[in-house]
Amino acid sequence: MATGRKYRIIWLVLAVPIALLLLAVPAGSVYYAAAGGKACIRCHELEPAYHLWTASSHRSVQCKECHGSIFSTDVGFHLNNVRQLWRHLRGQVPERLLVQQRDISRGMNERCGKCHQQEFASWAAGPHHATYERIFLNSDHNTKRLLNDQCLLCHGMYFERSIRELVQPLTRQGPWHLATASVQPSEASIPCLACHEVHRPGTPLGLLPIASEANPPAAPPSPAAFYDRREQVHFRTELLPLPAMFDGTRPVSVSPDTRQGICYQCHAPDFTFQAGSGDDRTCVGVHEGLSCQACHGGHELNARASCASCHPRLSNCGLEVERMDTTFKSSASRHNIHFVKCADCHASGVPVRTKRPASLQRK
């Protein structure tokens, strides 16, 4: 009898802390949900991020929606939190808290897509959804150009280590493979956070004043901001410079659209600043002065409707614009739509403009 009582006491002693531990899971979730972001700043290293969030356009979105909660099923998420807590208790606090590759790999893009469904679908269908496999294991590229750390400035900017620790071998012979398990071949190499800053100051859409004839809507600031891998910080579009471009010795008229500052971070000319050099796409010729986003959608970059948005069906030559010999019609054309000039097709001189039928003239 005494032995049975002894075992019951032992089981009770063991059961109480286990029960308290299990009850702490929902209790902790309820506490953080009720306290909102203020619970996060119990750790003082999170305070700067909290204050940025309270002034951002995402301030109505709870921290757990983007950063996960105690109910997250990702074991790695909880282990990382334990590591962070241990470092905090030991005083090993980083100067700045940064988004890392493992955060991106654990579904950060998909969490953006929960709210921004249309933008996410457009991005997923466009070229900026290029995977690590497509970019870094591309034999056509790798046999011509040697991979180096500069590649990470535009592709994989959240990967904290060097290109040598991402891809092997660093030769032109191959075959190439990803040298780390922290990045999957099918993972997008240009995540949402490459061009967007979540904690950027702004006003939630639901809090903007209702537009009227007397109070027309003001153009909101661009939500875009480029993440600089070297500085480990986002730069807003208005802070990004637009380069002075040249066509030979002639200065090229570049659109003042500040959103292009992000495009130029990756699609940049080489040291000559000649239009079309390096990976540049600055328009010269008949399209000079147009902004990138005059033709390309912001996320999917589709430009198939770009001609129709500016041109009538027939050109000044009396030809259908979309059927002219340019890369708009066929990627095999030698007339790149960004650089095509009238003289490229009219070597003997531009013909006299033909009169359009009245039904095709602009209103």
N, C-alpha and C positions, 0 to 999 in steps of 0.2 A: 504493500500500500504506500509506504514511504517512498519506494523507488518510482512508482507511477506518478506520484505528486512531484517528485524531483524532475522527472522528464517533462511534465506539463509546465513547470516553471521555466525550464530551459527553452522549451518551444515558445513560450510566451515572451521570454527575453529576446529571442531571435525574431519573433514575428512582429513585435512592436516597431523596431527600426525599419524592417522591410515594408511594413504598412505605411509608415511615415514617408519612406522614400517614394513609394508608389503614389501616395496622395500628393506629394510635392510636385509631381508631373503636371496634373491639371491645375493645381494651385498656382504653380509658377506661370503657366500659360494664362490663367485668368488675371493674375497680377500684372503681367506685362501688357495684356490686351487692355486692361482698364487704365493703366498708367500711360499708355501710348509710348511715344518716344522718350518721355522723361525717365522711364525706368532704365533706358540704355545708358544715360549719363551718370549712373552710379559709378561707372568706370570713367574716370576723368579724361582718358584718352579719346573717348567717343564724343566728348562735349563739342569740339569744333564741327564735327560732322552733323551733330544734332542741330546746332544753330543754323547751319547751311540748309538743312532739310526744312526747318520751320519757315524759311523765307523762299523756298523753292515751289515750283508748280506741282510738285508731288507731295506737298505737306499734308494733304488729306488722305494720303496712302500710308497705312501703318508700316512700321519698319519690317515687321514679320512677312509682309507680302513680297518683299524683295530679298530679304536676308534670311528668311526661314524662321520657323518657330520651334518650340520644344516638341511639337508633334511631327516634325519633319522625319521622313522615313530614311533619309540618307545618313547612314552610319558615319561616313566621313565628315559630314557637317557637325555632328555632335562631338566627334573626336577633336576636330579643329577648335570647337568652343572650349573643350577641356584644356587643350594646349594654351589657348589664349588666356584662360582664367589662371592657369598655373604661372604663366609668364607675368601676369598682372600681380599676383600675390607675391612673386619674387622681385617685383620692381623692374622687370625687364620690359619696359614699355617703349614701343617704337616712337620715333619723333612724329611720324605720320602714319595713319592707317591707310593702306592702299588696297585696291581691288587687285587680286592676283589671278593667275591663270586657272588655278583650281576653282575659283569662284565662277569664272566664265564657263568652265567645263561642267559645272554642276547645274546647268540649266538657267543661267542668267538671261540669255537671249529669250528663252521660252517664257520666263517670268515677265519680260517686257511685252511679249506677244499676248499675254492674258488680257491686257488693257488696250494695247495698240494693235488690234488684230489685223486691220487692213494694211497698216505699215509693215507689220511683221510678214504678212503673206507676200507683199510686194518685194520686200528685201529677200525673202527665201526663194523667190522666183527669178531674181536678178543676178548679175555677175558678182556683186559684192558678197554673195553667199558662198563664194569659192572656198572649198575645203582645204585643209592642210595637205591632203593627198594630191589634190589638183595643182596646188601652188608649188609645194616643195618636192614632190616626187614626179614632176613633169620631165620626162626624159628629153623631150624636144628642147626645153629651156636649159636643162642642166648640162646637156652636151655642148651647148654654145657659151653659156656664161657660168662662172663659178659662183656657187652660193656663198654668201658672206653675211655679216651681222647687219648690213644695211637693209637686207630683205625684211628684217623684223620691224623696221620702222613703219611699214605699211601692212605687212602680213604677220600677224602674231605679235602685236605690240605689247600684249600682256604676258608674254612668255618671259620669265625673269632671267633666264640663263642665256647662253650664247648659242649661235647657230650650230656650233659643233655638238652641243648637247641636245639639239633638236633633230638634226639630220646627219646621217652617215651613209657613205663616205663623202668627204668634201673634195671630190674629184669630178672630172668630167666623164669618167668611165662608167660609174655605177656598178651594179644596180643599187638604187637608193632606198633607204627605209627610215622611218622615224625611230630615233634612238632613245625615246622616253615613253613610258607608259602613261604619263600625266596628260598627254594629248592624243586624241583618237584621230585616225586618218579622215574620218567622216565629219569631223568637227569644223565649224566655220572659222576661217582664219581672220575674218574682219567682223568682229562682233558689233552689236548695237553700240556698246560703249566706246567704240573707236571714234565715232562721230557725234556722240551725245553724252552730255554730262547730266546725270540724274539729279544731283543736288544743286543744279544751276538756279539762281534766283529767277522767279517768275510767278505768274498768277494762274491758279487753276482755271480751266475753261469755264466752269460753272460760276466763278466769281467775277468774270469780266462783265462790264456794264452792257446792258442790252442796247444794241445799235438801233438807231432810228434815223429818219431823214435829217433831224436837227443834230443828232449825235452819231455821225457815221463811224463805223468801227475803225479803230487805229490799227495800223499794221503791227502785229506783235513782233517782238524781237525773235530772231531765228533761234530755234532750240538746239541748233547744231554747235558743237565745240569739238575740236580735234584733240585727241589724246596723244601727247608727245612722249614717246617711250623714254627718251633721254632725260627729260625733266620730270617725268612721272606726274604730269599735271595736264588738265584740259585747258586749251586756249580757245576762247570764244571767236566766232568768225570775224567779228569787227576788229580783232587784234591781229589777225593773220594777214600778212602783206600780199598784195597782188604784184607779180613780177613785171618789170619793164621788158617787153618782148620786141623782137626785131624780125623783119623779113628781109634778109640781106643787111643793108645799112638803113633801111626804112623802119622807123618806129611803127609798131602795130597798135591799132586802137583796141584796147582791152576793155571789156565791159566792167563797169564799176560795181557790179553785183558782189557784195562782200561774201556771199555764200560760196563763191568760187574759191575763197581762201582755203577751204578744206580740200577741194579738188586738187589744187596746186601742191598740196603737201605730198601727194603721191604721184599725180600726173604732172610731173615737173620737167622743164627743159634741162638740158645739160649746161655746162659752164658757159656756153656761147650765148645763151638766152635767145636762140633762134627758134621761132615758132615751128613746132613739129619735131624738134630735136628731143632726145631722151624719150620720155613717155608723155610728152606734151601733146595737147589737143587744141591749143588756142587757135581759133578760127582766123583765117586770112582769106583774101579773095572775096567771093560774093557774100560770105557769111561773117565777114570781119565785124567785130564789135558785139556779137551775140554772146549772151551769158550761157554757161553750160546748161543751166536749168531752163533756158528758153526752149530747148529741144529734148532734154533728158529729164525723166521723172526723178524725183528725189530719192526713191528707194529702189525701184525696179530698174531705173535708168533706161527704160524702153523709149525709143525715139521714133517708133513707127508712125505716130500721128503728127510728128513735128512739122512736116511739110505743109500739111493741110491747115495747121494753125496759123500760118502766115501767108501762104501762097494760094492764089486761085488755081484752078486745075491746070491751066496752060501757063507756060513761062513767057518771057518777053520774046522768045524765039518761036512761039507758037507750038512748042512741044509740051507734052505732059511732064510736069516736074518730076513725078515719082518714077517715070520711065526713062529719064535721062541716064546717060552712062556715068553713074557715080556709085560709091560704095553704099549709098542708100538702097539702090536697086540690087546690087550684088557685091558681096565682100571681095570678089575677084577683080572688081574694076580697078583700073590704075588711077582713077580720079577720086581721091579721098574727099568725102563730103565736107570735112573740116577745112581743107585747103584748096578746094577747086576754085579756079578762076575762069572767067569767060574765055580768056586767051588759050586756055588748055584745050578747048575744043575748036576755037575759032582762030587758028594760027594766022589766017590771012586778014583778020580784023573782025570785029563784032558787027554782025549784019544789022541793017536798019530794023528797028522795032516794028513788028507787024501789028495791025489793028485787031484787037480781039472782037469776037462777036459780042453783041450787046448783052446777051444772056450770061456771058462769062466775066463781064466787067464788074469791078468792085462798086458796091453801092456807095 
